[in-house]
Amino acid sequence: MSAFAPQSLPDWKRAVLKVGSSLLASADTGLSPRFALGLAQFVLASRQAGREVVIVSSGAVAAGRALLPKNGEAAQTMAAKQALAALGQAQLIALWQRFFELPAAQVLLTHDDLRNRRRYLNARSALLELLRLGAIPIVNENDTVAVDELKLGDNDNLAAAVASLVDADLLLIATDIGGLYSGHPQRDPDARHLARIETITPEVMAMAGEAGALGTGGMRTKLEAAAKAAQAGIATALFCGRDAATVTALGQGTLHGSLFTAQGSRLSARKQWLRHAPAAGALRIDAGACAALLRGASLLPGGVRHVEGDFRRGDVIEILAEAGQLLARGQAQYNAVDGARIAGRHSREIEAVLGFRYDEAMVHRDDLVLLASHQSDHGEVAA
Ligand code: GLU
């Protein structure tokens, strides 16, 4: 059992579990099920308890290297690593699939996918749909096409981005040490366990050591990931994925490791963003749609009277009452041209009109924040 004292894991419904290369692969023997098995059991037990888990798994490059022992070791160029990632990725998914009767789904993302609002929304919808279908999404960086400027660079930061993308309430980082120490755990005899971290200050950052041998991260990128998650209202738990008892305890809601608490609530982080992101256009809606919005429903195309501006799918837009009063802001499921074509039409007709359909809503309730009630004057309405 990890030497870190037990503490309760915050309550969670949807988590991202990041599994580092050091738990899955070694440069000479390649992928190993040894530690993945316990983590997979954790994922299954969580699902049985009604919780959802997205796995972010490293190990493709290391697995690829082991597949080509003669050439692999020397391969250090970008192109060589991209080739190794392509080779190893197939093995990586096969490794995970062995543990699950449920289908595993491979999702490869680059930084660009998350920066571009349309692709962000596409990635989000696909991941949420996979969870709804009962599949196990397994995300990795799309190393084969991600040259430096497209790269998130490490899977810790990728995991934090995915946690925000899918509205997770917890980020779990499985690594090969017990948690965060105040100094180097082997070299510094005074190194203490840091079990609970409320703010990642520069002093906390300074405690991060160097990267490990196989992954790209080390403790620094784990702290960066925890800081990003905290800002998005998501707590992060860091623990030793090699320790079977620690992984079992995690399934029972007990963490032996380090907990980075969230700053503010998850909902408010997303709402803040929807509230303040620049709007690329607007929709004017009828009274029926206004009433539906205020009840917490999605905005369906049937209630849209006018489409204004030139926005793309995923852009933030304003939602206005017919008289022009600002009611809400949200992310558009359809761009302005398609939006105008389906405005006033029933959701059933979307496919016939456009030839495709992303969603029955023009703006989905999960992507929407209400700003004011147009009937009363008491400011903000809870979304
Ligand atoms: N995406 C890389 C891989 O699968 C790992 C990156 C990382 O470990 O941070 O090999």
Boltz pocket constraint, residues with backbone or C-beta under 6 A from the ligand:
constraints:
  - pocket:
      binder: B
      contacts: [[A, 20], [A, 21], [A, 57], [A, 58], [A, 59], [A, 60], [A, 61], [A, 62], [A, 85], [A, 140], [A, 141], [A, 143], [A, 153], [A, 154], [A, 155], [A, 156], [A, 214], [A, 215], [A, 216], [A, 217]]
      max_distance: 6.0
